[in-house]
């Protein structure tokens, strides 16, 4: 299923905007700016770590609600087409996967989880090698699966996205299960990491479940309108 109303820029949009001629330096600058968004998300998340509504509050701080409102207004015809075209005069940034809010949130939380565990596992005299390797593998597999899921979102294939988010959830659940095994409970550093990681893992699951629900709702709406 291909949804032509997805948020990304599709082929006809690129044609309307003209040819984008960027050098390697331009793209490196662009990618650096997108990594800045990941760091900004982590900063806000850490500041709100005790807030029960931290997912929604971080989204507000990232101005994602404003972007959603603008998109809704455009779809409803509340923004004049000429005005919209004028906003693209001159220089403009392309829309890539790196600007997707689900990508930014998921990458930010996984970056923090992986970086923190790498520092912990770098102490082999205090962390069992089997624990260090298996937990690292769980984190990397989950990060890879959610990246593929967001790519499916960008393609507009919501059925594929749901399937890939299910795979990501399986890896996430395995990560949680690994953190609940006996060798973690007998390793003080691992116990402290579990306390750090579990809220982030639960928040990742909440984000993905919300997106999966929206994908299913969109598919339902599409089938109803046919």
PyMOL commands that place a pseudoatom at each C-alpha (Angstrom):
pseudoatom trace, name=CA, resn=UNK, resi=1, chain=A, elem=C, hetatm=0, pos=[0.000, 0.000, 0.000]
pseudoatom trace, name=CA, resn=UNK, resi=2, chain=A, elem=C, hetatm=0, pos=[1.366, 3.393, -0.941]
pseudoatom trace, name=CA, resn=UNK, resi=3, chain=A, elem=C, hetatm=0, pos=[-0.129, 6.460, 0.683]
pseudoatom trace, name=CA, resn=UNK, resi=4, chain=A, elem=C, hetatm=0, pos=[0.452, 9.538, -1.459]
pseudoatom trace, name=CA, resn=UNK, resi=5, chain=A, elem=C, hetatm=0, pos=[-0.634, 11.780, 1.421]
pseudoatom trace, name=CA, resn=UNK, resi=6, chain=A, elem=C, hetatm=0, pos=[2.323, 10.877, 3.633]
pseudoatom trace, name=CA, resn=UNK, resi=7, chain=A, elem=C, hetatm=0, pos=[4.303, 13.700, 5.209]
pseudoatom trace, name=CA, resn=UNK, resi=8, chain=A, elem=C, hetatm=0, pos=[7.488, 13.296, 3.168]
pseudoatom trace, name=CA, resn=UNK, resi=9, chain=A, elem=C, hetatm=0, pos=[8.382, 14.988, -0.129]
pseudoatom trace, name=CA, resn=UNK, resi=10, chain=A, elem=C, hetatm=0, pos=[7.628, 12.678, -3.032]
pseudoatom trace, name=CA, resn=UNK, resi=11, chain=A, elem=C, hetatm=0, pos=[8.810, 12.787, -6.623]
pseudoatom trace, name=CA, resn=UNK, resi=12, chain=A, elem=C, hetatm=0, pos=[6.313, 15.376, -7.853]
pseudoatom trace, name=CA, resn=UNK, resi=13, chain=A, elem=C, hetatm=0, pos=[7.217, 17.662, -4.937]
pseudoatom trace, name=CA, resn=UNK, resi=14, chain=A, elem=C, hetatm=0, pos=[10.913, 17.523, -5.872]
pseudoatom trace, name=CA, resn=UNK, resi=15, chain=A, elem=C, hetatm=0, pos=[10.058, 18.419, -9.452]
pseudoatom trace, name=CA, resn=UNK, resi=16, chain=A, elem=C, hetatm=0, pos=[8.023, 21.437, -8.310]
pseudoatom trace, name=CA, resn=UNK, resi=17, chain=A, elem=C, hetatm=0, pos=[10.927, 22.727, -6.223]
pseudoatom trace, name=CA, resn=UNK, resi=18, chain=A, elem=C, hetatm=0, pos=[13.536, 22.488, -8.962]
pseudoatom trace, name=CA, resn=UNK, resi=19, chain=A, elem=C, hetatm=0, pos=[16.852, 20.717, -8.843]
pseudoatom trace, name=CA, resn=UNK, resi=20, chain=A, elem=C, hetatm=0, pos=[18.699, 20.577, -5.545]
pseudoatom trace, name=CA, resn=UNK, resi=21, chain=A, elem=C, hetatm=0, pos=[22.425, 20.997, -6.138]
pseudoatom trace, name=CA, resn=UNK, resi=22, chain=A, elem=C, hetatm=0, pos=[24.236, 20.460, -2.870]
pseudoatom trace, name=CA, resn=UNK, resi=23, chain=A, elem=C, hetatm=0, pos=[27.900, 19.739, -2.353]
pseudoatom trace, name=CA, resn=UNK, resi=24, chain=A, elem=C, hetatm=0, pos=[29.214, 17.207, 0.144]
pseudoatom trace, name=CA, resn=UNK, resi=25, chain=A, elem=C, hetatm=0, pos=[29.824, 20.109, 2.498]
pseudoatom trace, name=CA, resn=UNK, resi=26, chain=A, elem=C, hetatm=0, pos=[26.169, 21.170, 2.241]
pseudoatom trace, name=CA, resn=UNK, resi=27, chain=A, elem=C, hetatm=0, pos=[24.973, 17.673, 3.071]
pseudoatom trace, name=CA, resn=UNK, resi=28, chain=A, elem=C, hetatm=0, pos=[27.445, 17.327, 5.931]
pseudoatom trace, name=CA, resn=UNK, resi=29, chain=A, elem=C, hetatm=0, pos=[26.148, 20.576, 7.382]
pseudoatom trace, name=CA, resn=UNK, resi=30, chain=A, elem=C, hetatm=0, pos=[22.561, 19.387, 6.974]
pseudoatom trace, name=CA, resn=UNK, resi=31, chain=A, elem=C, hetatm=0, pos=[23.278, 16.041, 8.668]
pseudoatom trace, name=CA, resn=UNK, resi=32, chain=A, elem=C, hetatm=0, pos=[25.068, 17.840, 11.477]
pseudoatom trace, name=CA, resn=UNK, resi=33, chain=A, elem=C, hetatm=0, pos=[21.998, 20.009, 12.040]
pseudoatom trace, name=CA, resn=UNK, resi=34, chain=A, elem=C, hetatm=0, pos=[19.783, 16.929, 12.206]
pseudoatom trace, name=CA, resn=UNK, resi=35, chain=A, elem=C, hetatm=0, pos=[22.120, 15.331, 14.751]
pseudoatom trace, name=CA, resn=UNK, resi=36, chain=A, elem=C, hetatm=0, pos=[21.688, 18.539, 16.708]
pseudoatom trace, name=CA, resn=UNK, resi=37, chain=A, elem=C, hetatm=0, pos=[17.955, 17.795, 16.878]
pseudoatom trace, name=CA, resn=UNK, resi=38, chain=A, elem=C, hetatm=0, pos=[18.758, 14.383, 18.368]
pseudoatom trace, name=CA, resn=UNK, resi=39, chain=A, elem=C, hetatm=0, pos=[20.951, 15.993, 21.018]
pseudoatom trace, name=CA, resn=UNK, resi=40, chain=A, elem=C, hetatm=0, pos=[18.252, 18.579, 21.716]
pseudoatom trace, name=CA, resn=UNK, resi=41, chain=A, elem=C, hetatm=0, pos=[15.700, 15.807, 22.263]
pseudoatom trace, name=CA, resn=UNK, resi=42, chain=A, elem=C, hetatm=0, pos=[18.023, 14.041, 24.713]
pseudoatom trace, name=CA, resn=UNK, resi=43, chain=A, elem=C, hetatm=0, pos=[18.590, 17.311, 26.567]
pseudoatom trace, name=CA, resn=UNK, resi=44, chain=A, elem=C, hetatm=0, pos=[14.873, 17.965, 26.993]
pseudoatom trace, name=CA, resn=UNK, resi=45, chain=A, elem=C, hetatm=0, pos=[14.200, 14.348, 27.901]
pseudoatom trace, name=CA, resn=UNK, resi=46, chain=A, elem=C, hetatm=0, pos=[16.846, 14.328, 30.631]
pseudoatom trace, name=CA, resn=UNK, resi=47, chain=A, elem=C, hetatm=0, pos=[15.449, 17.563, 32.037]
pseudoatom trace, name=CA, resn=UNK, resi=48, chain=A, elem=C, hetatm=0, pos=[11.963, 16.004, 32.174]
pseudoatom trace, name=CA, resn=UNK, resi=49, chain=A, elem=C, hetatm=0, pos=[12.957, 12.506, 33.259]
pseudoatom trace, name=CA, resn=UNK, resi=50, chain=A, elem=C, hetatm=0, pos=[10.756, 12.707, 36.381]
pseudoatom trace, name=CA, resn=UNK, resi=51, chain=A, elem=C, hetatm=0, pos=[7.746, 14.067, 34.471]
pseudoatom trace, name=CA, resn=UNK, resi=52, chain=A, elem=C, hetatm=0, pos=[5.082, 11.407, 33.847]
pseudoatom trace, name=CA, resn=UNK, resi=53, chain=A, elem=C, hetatm=0, pos=[4.083, 13.212, 30.602]
pseudoatom trace, name=CA, resn=UNK, resi=54, chain=A, elem=C, hetatm=0, pos=[7.664, 13.588, 29.432]
pseudoatom trace, name=CA, resn=UNK, resi=55, chain=A, elem=C, hetatm=0, pos=[7.029, 12.162, 25.935]
pseudoatom trace, name=CA, resn=UNK, resi=56, chain=A, elem=C, hetatm=0, pos=[4.371, 14.757, 25.153]
pseudoatom trace, name=CA, resn=UNK, resi=57, chain=A, elem=C, hetatm=0, pos=[6.215, 17.565, 26.901]
pseudoatom trace, name=CA, resn=UNK, resi=58, chain=A, elem=C, hetatm=0, pos=[9.427, 16.904, 24.973]
pseudoatom trace, name=CA, resn=UNK, resi=59, chain=A, elem=C, hetatm=0, pos=[7.405, 16.900, 21.743]
pseudoatom trace, name=CA, resn=UNK, resi=60, chain=A, elem=C, hetatm=0, pos=[5.996, 20.315, 22.690]
pseudoatom trace, name=CA, resn=UNK, resi=61, chain=A, elem=C, hetatm=0, pos=[9.486, 21.639, 23.367]
pseudoatom trace, name=CA, resn=UNK, resi=62, chain=A, elem=C, hetatm=0, pos=[10.603, 20.343, 19.975]
pseudoatom trace, name=CA, resn=UNK, resi=63, chain=A, elem=C, hetatm=0, pos=[7.678, 22.250, 18.354]
pseudoatom trace, name=CA, resn=UNK, resi=64, chain=A, elem=C, hetatm=0, pos=[6.335, 19.069, 16.828]
pseudoatom trace, name=CA, resn=UNK, resi=65, chain=A, elem=C, hetatm=0, pos=[2.775, 19.923, 17.816]
pseudoatom trace, name=CA, resn=UNK, resi=66, chain=A, elem=C, hetatm=0, pos=[3.072, 23.182, 15.894]
pseudoatom trace, name=CA, resn=UNK, resi=67, chain=A, elem=C, hetatm=0, pos=[4.262, 21.263, 12.839]
pseudoatom trace, name=CA, resn=UNK, resi=68, chain=A, elem=C, hetatm=0, pos=[1.329, 18.874, 13.144]
pseudoatom trace, name=CA, resn=UNK, resi=69, chain=A, elem=C, hetatm=0, pos=[-1.116, 21.772, 13.362]
pseudoatom trace, name=CA, resn=UNK, resi=70, chain=A, elem=C, hetatm=0, pos=[0.380, 23.337, 10.246]
pseudoatom trace, name=CA, resn=UNK, resi=71, chain=A, elem=C, hetatm=0, pos=[0.107, 20.062, 8.362]
pseudoatom trace, name=CA, resn=UNK, resi=72, chain=A, elem=C, hetatm=0, pos=[-3.529, 19.666, 9.388]
pseudoatom trace, name=CA, resn=UNK, resi=73, chain=A, elem=C, hetatm=0, pos=[-4.313, 23.182, 8.257]
pseudoatom trace, name=CA, resn=UNK, resi=74, chain=A, elem=C, hetatm=0, pos=[-2.667, 22.566, 4.893]
pseudoatom trace, name=CA, resn=UNK, resi=75, chain=A, elem=C, hetatm=0, pos=[-4.663, 19.378, 4.333]
pseudoatom trace, name=CA, resn=UNK, resi=76, chain=A, elem=C, hetatm=0, pos=[-7.869, 21.209, 5.280]
pseudoatom trace, name=CA, resn=UNK, resi=77, chain=A, elem=C, hetatm=0, pos=[-7.160, 23.936, 2.714]
pseudoatom trace, name=CA, resn=UNK, resi=78, chain=A, elem=C, hetatm=0, pos=[-6.663, 26.648, 5.312]
pseudoatom trace, name=CA, resn=UNK, resi=79, chain=A, elem=C, hetatm=0, pos=[-3.291, 27.671, 3.874]
pseudoatom trace, name=CA, resn=UNK, resi=80, chain=A, elem=C, hetatm=0, pos=[-3.353, 29.437, 0.533]
pseudoatom trace, name=CA, resn=UNK, resi=81, chain=A, elem=C, hetatm=0, pos=[-1.464, 27.590, -2.188]
pseudoatom trace, name=CA, resn=UNK, resi=82, chain=A, elem=C, hetatm=0, pos=[0.320, 30.745, -3.367]
pseudoatom trace, name=CA, resn=UNK, resi=83, chain=A, elem=C, hetatm=0, pos=[1.441, 31.477, 0.156]
pseudoatom trace, name=CA, resn=UNK, resi=84, chain=A, elem=C, hetatm=0, pos=[2.724, 27.935, 0.505]
pseudoatom trace, name=CA, resn=UNK, resi=85, chain=A, elem=C, hetatm=0, pos=[4.689, 28.200, -2.740]
pseudoatom trace, name=CA, resn=UNK, resi=86, chain=A, elem=C, hetatm=0, pos=[6.228, 31.492, -1.667]
pseudoatom trace, name=CA, resn=UNK, resi=87, chain=A, elem=C, hetatm=0, pos=[7.626, 29.839, 1.437]
pseudoatom trace, name=CA, resn=UNK, resi=88, chain=A, elem=C, hetatm=0, pos=[9.893, 27.762, -0.819]
pseudoatom trace, name=CA, resn=UNK, resi=89, chain=A, elem=C, hetatm=0, pos=[11.405, 30.678, -2.709]
pseudoatom trace, name=CA, resn=UNK, resi=90, chain=A, elem=C, hetatm=0, pos=[15.141, 30.880, -2.395]
pseudoatom trace, name=CA, resn=UNK, resi=91, chain=A, elem=C, hetatm=0, pos=[17.018, 28.364, -0.256]
pseudoatom trace, name=CA, resn=UNK, resi=92, chain=A, elem=C, hetatm=0, pos=[15.173, 25.482, 1.369]
pseudoatom trace, name=CA, resn=UNK, resi=93, chain=A, elem=C, hetatm=0, pos=[16.090, 22.323, 3.211]
pseudoatom trace, name=CA, resn=UNK, resi=94, chain=A, elem=C, hetatm=0, pos=[15.058, 18.954, 1.804]
pseudoatom trace, name=CA, resn=UNK, resi=95, chain=A, elem=C, hetatm=0, pos=[12.884, 16.634, 3.824]
pseudoatom trace, name=CA, resn=UNK, resi=96, chain=A, elem=C, hetatm=0, pos=[14.721, 13.427, 4.735]
pseudoatom trace, name=CA, resn=UNK, resi=97, chain=A, elem=C, hetatm=0, pos=[14.248, 10.605, 7.177]
pseudoatom trace, name=CA, resn=UNK, resi=98, chain=A, elem=C, hetatm=0, pos=[16.386, 12.474, 9.701]
pseudoatom trace, name=CA, resn=UNK, resi=99, chain=A, elem=C, hetatm=0, pos=[13.655, 15.090, 10.253]
pseudoatom trace, name=CA, resn=UNK, resi=100, chain=A, elem=C, hetatm=0, pos=[10.941, 12.562, 11.099]
pseudoatom trace, name=CA, resn=UNK, resi=101, chain=A, elem=C, hetatm=0, pos=[9.911, 13.036, 14.775]
pseudoatom trace, name=CA, resn=UNK, resi=102, chain=A, elem=C, hetatm=0, pos=[9.631, 9.270, 15.347]
pseudoatom trace, name=CA, resn=UNK, resi=103, chain=A, elem=C, hetatm=0, pos=[13.154, 8.835, 14.006]
pseudoatom trace, name=CA, resn=UNK, resi=104, chain=A, elem=C, hetatm=0, pos=[14.522, 11.644, 16.176]
pseudoatom trace, name=CA, resn=UNK, resi=105, chain=A, elem=C, hetatm=0, pos=[12.829, 10.395, 19.361]
pseudoatom trace, name=CA, resn=UNK, resi=106, chain=A, elem=C, hetatm=0, pos=[13.779, 6.763, 18.802]
pseudoatom trace, name=CA, resn=UNK, resi=107, chain=A, elem=C, hetatm=0, pos=[17.354, 7.541, 17.820]
pseudoatom trace, name=CA, resn=UNK, resi=108, chain=A, elem=C, hetatm=0, pos=[17.795, 9.926, 20.743]
pseudoatom trace, name=CA, resn=UNK, resi=109, chain=A, elem=C, hetatm=0, pos=[16.629, 7.378, 23.304]
pseudoatom trace, name=CA, resn=UNK, resi=110, chain=A, elem=C, hetatm=0, pos=[18.661, 4.578, 21.760]
pseudoatom trace, name=CA, resn=UNK, resi=111, chain=A, elem=C, hetatm=0, pos=[21.761, 6.762, 21.530]
pseudoatom trace, name=CA, resn=UNK, resi=112, chain=A, elem=C, hetatm=0, pos=[21.492, 7.453, 25.248]
pseudoatom trace, name=CA, resn=UNK, resi=113, chain=A, elem=C, hetatm=0, pos=[20.847, 3.777, 26.067]
pseudoatom trace, name=CA, resn=UNK, resi=114, chain=A, elem=C, hetatm=0, pos=[23.716, 2.468, 23.955]
pseudoatom trace, name=CA, resn=UNK, resi=115, chain=A, elem=C, hetatm=0, pos=[26.235, 5.118, 25.009]
pseudoatom trace, name=CA, resn=UNK, resi=116, chain=A, elem=C, hetatm=0, pos=[25.437, 4.583, 28.693]
pseudoatom trace, name=CA, resn=UNK, resi=117, chain=A, elem=C, hetatm=0, pos=[25.763, 0.810, 28.408]
pseudoatom trace, name=CA, resn=UNK, resi=118, chain=A, elem=C, hetatm=0, pos=[29.048, 1.094, 26.484]
pseudoatom trace, name=CA, resn=UNK, resi=119, chain=A, elem=C, hetatm=0, pos=[30.508, 3.013, 29.394]
pseudoatom trace, name=CA, resn=UNK, resi=120, chain=A, elem=C, hetatm=0, pos=[29.247, 0.381, 31.830]
pseudoatom trace, name=CA, resn=UNK, resi=121, chain=A, elem=C, hetatm=0, pos=[30.347, -2.636, 29.787]
pseudoatom trace, name=CA, resn=UNK, resi=122, chain=A, elem=C, hetatm=0, pos=[33.826, -1.132, 29.342]
pseudoatom trace, name=CA, resn=UNK, resi=123, chain=A, elem=C, hetatm=0, pos=[34.556, -2.353, 32.889]
pseudoatom trace, name=CA, resn=UNK, resi=124, chain=A, elem=C, hetatm=0, pos=[34.908, -6.154, 32.357]
pseudoatom trace, name=CA, resn=UNK, resi=125, chain=A, elem=C, hetatm=0, pos=[36.058, -6.670, 35.935]
pseudoatom trace, name=CA, resn=UNK, resi=126, chain=A, elem=C, hetatm=0, pos=[32.645, -5.412, 37.132]
pseudoatom trace, name=CA, resn=UNK, resi=127, chain=A, elem=C, hetatm=0, pos=[30.332, -6.587, 34.311]
pseudoatom trace, name=CA, resn=UNK, resi=128, chain=A, elem=C, hetatm=0, pos=[30.043, -10.260, 33.220]
pseudoatom trace, name=CA, resn=UNK, resi=129, chain=A, elem=C, hetatm=0, pos=[31.183, -10.528, 29.570]
pseudoatom trace, name=CA, resn=UNK, resi=130, chain=A, elem=C, hetatm=0, pos=[28.064, -12.482, 28.554]
pseudoatom trace, name=CA, resn=UNK, resi=131, chain=A, elem=C, hetatm=0, pos=[25.839, -9.734, 29.939]
pseudoatom trace, name=CA, resn=UNK, resi=132, chain=A, elem=C, hetatm=0, pos=[27.824, -7.012, 28.205]
pseudoatom trace, name=CA, resn=UNK, resi=133, chain=A, elem=C, hetatm=0, pos=[27.657, -8.712, 24.809]
pseudoatom trace, name=CA, resn=UNK, resi=134, chain=A, elem=C, hetatm=0, pos=[24.034, -9.888, 24.849]
pseudoatom trace, name=CA, resn=UNK, resi=135, chain=A, elem=C, hetatm=0, pos=[22.585, -6.603, 26.094]
pseudoatom trace, name=CA, resn=UNK, resi=136, chain=A, elem=C, hetatm=0, pos=[24.606, -4.617, 23.579]
pseudoatom trace, name=CA, resn=UNK, resi=137, chain=A, elem=C, hetatm=0, pos=[23.318, -6.869, 20.809]
pseudoatom trace, name=CA, resn=UNK, resi=138, chain=A, elem=C, hetatm=0, pos=[19.695, -6.382, 21.944]
pseudoatom trace, name=CA, resn=UNK, resi=139, chain=A, elem=C, hetatm=0, pos=[20.092, -2.617, 21.889]
pseudoatom trace, name=CA, resn=UNK, resi=140, chain=A, elem=C, hetatm=0, pos=[21.653, -2.557, 18.436]
pseudoatom trace, name=CA, resn=UNK, resi=141, chain=A, elem=C, hetatm=0, pos=[19.025, -4.880, 16.953]
pseudoatom trace, name=CA, resn=UNK, resi=142, chain=A, elem=C, hetatm=0, pos=[16.197, -2.775, 18.357]
pseudoatom trace, name=CA, resn=UNK, resi=143, chain=A, elem=C, hetatm=0, pos=[17.762, 0.386, 16.970]
pseudoatom trace, name=CA, resn=UNK, resi=144, chain=A, elem=C, hetatm=0, pos=[18.120, -1.209, 13.530]
pseudoatom trace, name=CA, resn=UNK, resi=145, chain=A, elem=C, hetatm=0, pos=[14.531, -2.473, 13.457]
pseudoatom trace, name=CA, resn=UNK, resi=146, chain=A, elem=C, hetatm=0, pos=[12.986, 0.862, 14.377]
pseudoatom trace, name=CA, resn=UNK, resi=147, chain=A, elem=C, hetatm=0, pos=[15.065, 2.598, 11.698]
pseudoatom trace, name=CA, resn=UNK, resi=148, chain=A, elem=C, hetatm=0, pos=[13.541, 0.275, 9.093]
pseudoatom trace, name=CA, resn=UNK, resi=149, chain=A, elem=C, hetatm=0, pos=[10.076, 0.917, 10.539]
pseudoatom trace, name=CA, resn=UNK, resi=150, chain=A, elem=C, hetatm=0, pos=[10.459, 4.683, 10.175]
pseudoatom trace, name=CA, resn=UNK, resi=151, chain=A, elem=C, hetatm=0, pos=[11.708, 4.206, 6.621]
pseudoatom trace, name=CA, resn=UNK, resi=152, chain=A, elem=C, hetatm=0, pos=[8.465, 2.335, 5.881]
pseudoatom trace, name=CA, resn=UNK, resi=153, chain=A, elem=C, hetatm=0, pos=[6.538, 5.267, 7.361]
pseudoatom trace, name=CA, resn=UNK, resi=154, chain=A, elem=C, hetatm=0, pos=[8.343, 7.628, 5.015]
pseudoatom trace, name=CA, resn=UNK, resi=155, chain=A, elem=C, hetatm=0, pos=[7.441, 5.370, 2.092]
pseudoatom trace, name=CA, resn=UNK, resi=156, chain=A, elem=C, hetatm=0, pos=[3.802, 5.619, 3.129]
pseudoatom trace, name=CA, resn=UNK, resi=157, chain=A, elem=C, hetatm=0, pos=[3.509, 1.831, 3.527]
pseudoatom trace, name=CA, resn=UNK, resi=158, chain=A, elem=C, hetatm=0, pos=[1.759, 1.686, 6.900]
pseudoatom trace, name=CA, resn=UNK, resi=159, chain=A, elem=C, hetatm=0, pos=[1.196, -2.089, 6.818]
pseudoatom trace, name=CA, resn=UNK, resi=160, chain=A, elem=C, hetatm=0, pos=[4.923, -2.696, 6.434]
pseudoatom trace, name=CA, resn=UNK, resi=161, chain=A, elem=C, hetatm=0, pos=[5.632, -0.078, 9.110]
pseudoatom trace, name=CA, resn=UNK, resi=162, chain=A, elem=C, hetatm=0, pos=[3.403, -1.894, 11.609]
pseudoatom trace, name=CA, resn=UNK, resi=163, chain=A, elem=C, hetatm=0, pos=[5.166, -5.193, 10.887]
pseudoatom trace, name=CA, resn=UNK, resi=164, chain=A, elem=C, hetatm=0, pos=[8.581, -3.610, 11.387]
pseudoatom trace, name=CA, resn=UNK, resi=165, chain=A, elem=C, hetatm=0, pos=[7.508, -1.843, 14.576]
pseudoatom trace, name=CA, resn=UNK, resi=166, chain=A, elem=C, hetatm=0, pos=[6.377, -5.261, 15.848]
pseudoatom trace, name=CA, resn=UNK, resi=167, chain=A, elem=C, hetatm=0, pos=[9.884, -6.585, 15.212]
pseudoatom trace, name=CA, resn=UNK, resi=168, chain=A, elem=C, hetatm=0, pos=[11.346, -3.579, 17.015]
pseudoatom trace, name=CA, resn=UNK, resi=169, chain=A, elem=C, hetatm=0, pos=[9.006, -4.216, 19.943]
pseudoatom trace, name=CA, resn=UNK, resi=170, chain=A, elem=C, hetatm=0, pos=[10.157, -7.819, 20.087]
pseudoatom trace, name=CA, resn=UNK, resi=171, chain=A, elem=C, hetatm=0, pos=[13.772, -6.692, 20.397]
pseudoatom trace, name=CA, resn=UNK, resi=172, chain=A, elem=C, hetatm=0, pos=[12.759, -4.107, 22.989]
pseudoatom trace, name=CA, resn=UNK, resi=173, chain=A, elem=C, hetatm=0, pos=[10.930, -6.761, 25.032]
pseudoatom trace, name=CA, resn=UNK, resi=174, chain=A, elem=C, hetatm=0, pos=[13.995, -9.000, 24.841]
pseudoatom trace, name=CA, resn=UNK, resi=175, chain=A, elem=C, hetatm=0, pos=[16.090, -6.115, 26.137]
pseudoatom trace, name=CA, resn=UNK, resi=176, chain=A, elem=C, hetatm=0, pos=[13.738, -5.706, 29.086]
pseudoatom trace, name=CA, resn=UNK, resi=177, chain=A, elem=C, hetatm=0, pos=[13.778, -9.448, 29.731]
pseudoatom trace, name=CA, resn=UNK, resi=178, chain=A, elem=C, hetatm=0, pos=[17.589, -9.488, 29.664]
pseudoatom trace, name=CA, resn=UNK, resi=179, chain=A, elem=C, hetatm=0, pos=[17.677, -6.697, 32.233]
pseudoatom trace, name=CA, resn=UNK, resi=180, chain=A, elem=C, hetatm=0, pos=[15.463, -8.827, 34.501]
pseudoatom trace, name=CA, resn=UNK, resi=181, chain=A, elem=C, hetatm=0, pos=[17.724, -11.882, 34.538]
pseudoatom trace, name=CA, resn=UNK, resi=182, chain=A, elem=C, hetatm=0, pos=[19.530, -12.948, 37.754]
pseudoatom trace, name=CA, resn=UNK, resi=183, chain=A, elem=C, hetatm=0, pos=[23.041, -11.904, 36.681]
pseudoatom trace, name=CA, resn=UNK, resi=184, chain=A, elem=C, hetatm=0, pos=[21.844, -8.309, 36.407]
pseudoatom trace, name=CA, resn=UNK, resi=185, chain=A, elem=C, hetatm=0, pos=[20.443, -8.355, 39.945]
pseudoatom trace, name=CA, resn=UNK, resi=186, chain=A, elem=C, hetatm=0, pos=[23.793, -9.520, 41.322]
pseudoatom trace, name=CA, resn=UNK, resi=187, chain=A, elem=C, hetatm=0, pos=[25.795, -6.847, 39.477]
pseudoatom trace, name=CA, resn=UNK, resi=188, chain=A, elem=C, hetatm=0, pos=[25.505, -3.388, 41.096]
pseudoatom trace, name=CA, resn=UNK, resi=189, chain=A, elem=C, hetatm=0, pos=[26.510, -1.485, 37.943]
pseudoatom trace, name=CA, resn=UNK, resi=190, chain=A, elem=C, hetatm=0, pos=[23.959, -3.392, 35.905]
pseudoatom trace, name=CA, resn=UNK, resi=191, chain=A, elem=C, hetatm=0, pos=[21.252, -2.709, 38.483]
pseudoatom trace, name=CA, resn=UNK, resi=192, chain=A, elem=C, hetatm=0, pos=[21.927, 1.016, 38.237]
pseudoatom trace, name=CA, resn=UNK, resi=193, chain=A, elem=C, hetatm=0, pos=[21.834, 0.785, 34.449]
pseudoatom trace, name=CA, resn=UNK, resi=194, chain=A, elem=C, hetatm=0, pos=[18.495, -1.034, 34.628]
pseudoatom trace, name=CA, resn=UNK, resi=195, chain=A, elem=C, hetatm=0, pos=[17.075, 1.816, 36.697]
pseudoatom trace, name=CA, resn=UNK, resi=196, chain=A, elem=C, hetatm=0, pos=[18.322, 4.245, 34.046]
pseudoatom trace, name=CA, resn=UNK, resi=197, chain=A, elem=C, hetatm=0, pos=[17.172, 2.196, 31.063]
pseudoatom trace, name=CA, resn=UNK, resi=198, chain=A, elem=C, hetatm=0, pos=[13.723, 0.908, 31.957]
pseudoatom trace, name=CA, resn=UNK, resi=199, chain=A, elem=C, hetatm=0, pos=[11.891, 4.280, 31.779]
pseudoatom trace, name=CA, resn=UNK, resi=200, chain=A, elem=C, hetatm=0, pos=[13.465, 4.927, 28.369]
pseudoatom trace, name=CA, resn=UNK, resi=201, chain=A, elem=C, hetatm=0, pos=[12.502, 1.477, 27.109]
pseudoatom trace, name=CA, resn=UNK, resi=202, chain=A, elem=C, hetatm=0, pos=[8.915, 1.945, 28.296]
pseudoatom trace, name=CA, resn=UNK, resi=203, chain=A, elem=C, hetatm=0, pos=[8.793, 5.348, 26.586]
pseudoatom trace, name=CA, resn=UNK, resi=204, chain=A, elem=C, hetatm=0, pos=[10.090, 3.866, 23.336]
pseudoatom trace, name=CA, resn=UNK, resi=205, chain=A, elem=C, hetatm=0, pos=[7.364, 1.251, 23.519]
pseudoatom trace, name=CA, resn=UNK, resi=206, chain=A, elem=C, hetatm=0, pos=[4.728, 3.931, 24.146]
pseudoatom trace, name=CA, resn=UNK, resi=207, chain=A, elem=C, hetatm=0, pos=[5.903, 5.983, 21.155]
pseudoatom trace, name=CA, resn=UNK, resi=208, chain=A, elem=C, hetatm=0, pos=[5.890, 2.975, 18.833]
pseudoatom trace, name=CA, resn=UNK, resi=209, chain=A, elem=C, hetatm=0, pos=[2.482, 1.759, 20.002]
pseudoatom trace, name=CA, resn=UNK, resi=210, chain=A, elem=C, hetatm=0, pos=[1.031, 5.220, 19.333]
pseudoatom trace, name=CA, resn=UNK, resi=211, chain=A, elem=C, hetatm=0, pos=[2.498, 5.238, 15.838]
pseudoatom trace, name=CA, resn=UNK, resi=212, chain=A, elem=C, hetatm=0, pos=[1.245, 1.711, 15.140]
pseudoatom trace, name=CA, resn=UNK, resi=213, chain=A, elem=C, hetatm=0, pos=[-2.236, 2.762, 16.241]
pseudoatom trace, name=CA, resn=UNK, resi=214, chain=A, elem=C, hetatm=0, pos=[-2.128, 5.787, 13.922]
pseudoatom trace, name=CA, resn=UNK, resi=215, chain=A, elem=C, hetatm=0, pos=[-0.995, 3.568, 11.037]
pseudoatom trace, name=CA, resn=UNK, resi=216, chain=A, elem=C, hetatm=0, pos=[-3.851, 1.153, 11.629]
pseudoatom trace, name=CA, resn=UNK, resi=217, chain=A, elem=C, hetatm=0, pos=[-6.324, 4.009, 11.902]
pseudoatom trace, name=CA, resn=UNK, resi=218, chain=A, elem=C, hetatm=0, pos=[-5.072, 5.479, 8.649]
pseudoatom trace, name=CA, resn=UNK, resi=219, chain=A, elem=C, hetatm=0, pos=[-5.476, 2.125, 6.898]
pseudoatom trace, name=CA, resn=UNK, resi=220, chain=A, elem=C, hetatm=0, pos=[-8.986, 1.841, 8.314]
pseudoatom trace, name=CA, resn=UNK, resi=221, chain=A, elem=C, hetatm=0, pos=[-9.873, 5.335, 7.098]
pseudoatom trace, name=CA, resn=UNK, resi=222, chain=A, elem=C, hetatm=0, pos=[-8.488, 4.566, 3.644]
pseudoatom trace, name=CA, resn=UNK, resi=223, chain=A, elem=C, hetatm=0, pos=[-10.524, 1.369, 3.347]
pseudoatom trace, name=CA, resn=UNK, resi=224, chain=A, elem=C, hetatm=0, pos=[-13.666, 3.188, 4.506]
pseudoatom trace, name=CA, resn=UNK, resi=225, chain=A, elem=C, hetatm=0, pos=[-13.278, 5.950, 1.945]
pseudoatom trace, name=CA, resn=UNK, resi=226, chain=A, elem=C, hetatm=0, pos=[-12.878, 3.505, -0.951]
for i in range(1, 226): cmd.bond("trace and resi %d" % i, "trace and resi %d" % (i + 1))
show_as sticks, trace
zoom trace
